[in-house]
């Protein structure tokens, strides 16, 4: 899953970026509102974490512009502005949640998972295609009698496929969910991670259409 982090405080931003990457998310970090909108216009994101007090263009303006574009991406405001009017205004402008600073990163991660579930129409926190089950809170995957905990990159890749069972994701689409702007894409990393997941969940857990991409089956 790829996240756009919009935060002008470098200490907070570095801490959030590290925590998100540890949780298995690809992260792009923008330090001002204009950079955030520029990035949003050229990349596909699964979620946006948005501060309000930004240079060049306010977080409120960024939020409204994203919604004007009819994007359904989940947006979580993360701000020190604790007035009721600020919180109500942010939610009315289209934010999915409002998180007050200071915060515990564990709560932010839980709110991210909840927002993604709501947008995906998932009633339970456990993702499943009928054969494989994935718990985003613990990174645990299971298939029949097999139960395993995934690494960050393994989780990110399987999570991307489990979001749309039966749909093919190309190499570039998978890499987009694994890496942020400033991260170097390692050679053959997709094949390496898929091989690791197959060792844990079975050789046919992830299927390949040669020259096109990978998918997990959609079972009924």
C-alpha positions, 0 to 999 in steps of 0.5 A: 500500500502506498501512502502520501505523507504531507508533513512540514515538521521534519522530526515528525515526518521522519518518525512517521515515515520510518514507522510506516515503512516498518509497517510495510507501506511505501511512503512518499513524503511531501513537505508542503502543500504544492508538492503534495498536490504535484505528487498526487497528480502523478502517482496513485495512492491508497491513503493520504496523511495530511497536516493542516499547517503547511507552507505554500498551500494549506492542508485545507486547500490540499484536502479540498483540491483532492476532493474536487478531483473526485478522488475517493482516496482515504484522507486522514488529517493529522494536526495539532489544531484541536478546536472543535471547529477545525475538526468539524471543518476538516471532516466536512471538507472530506477527511475520513478521520482527524488525528490530534497531535501528539499521537501514538503511532500505533493508533495512527496505524490502526486508524489507517487500517480502519479507513482502508477497510471502510473504503474497500467495503470490508466488514471485518479486519481480516482480508480473505479471498476464500483461501488465503487470509491476511490480518493487516494488524499483525501481518499474519497470513494463513492458508489451511493449516499454514500460519505465518508472519510476513515481513514488511515487504511480503505483507505490502505485496500480498496486501496489494494483491488481496485488495483486488482478488482476481485482478492482475498487478504488473511489476510496476504497479507492485513496485509502486506499492513497495517503494517511495520517491527516494527509495531505490528499486532493487532488481528482481525484488518482486520475484524474490518477495513472491518466492518468499511468500510462496515458500510460506503459503504454497507454490500456487498462493500467488499466480503469474501470467507471464509477461503481464503480472501476478494475482491471487485467485478470487474464490467464491 
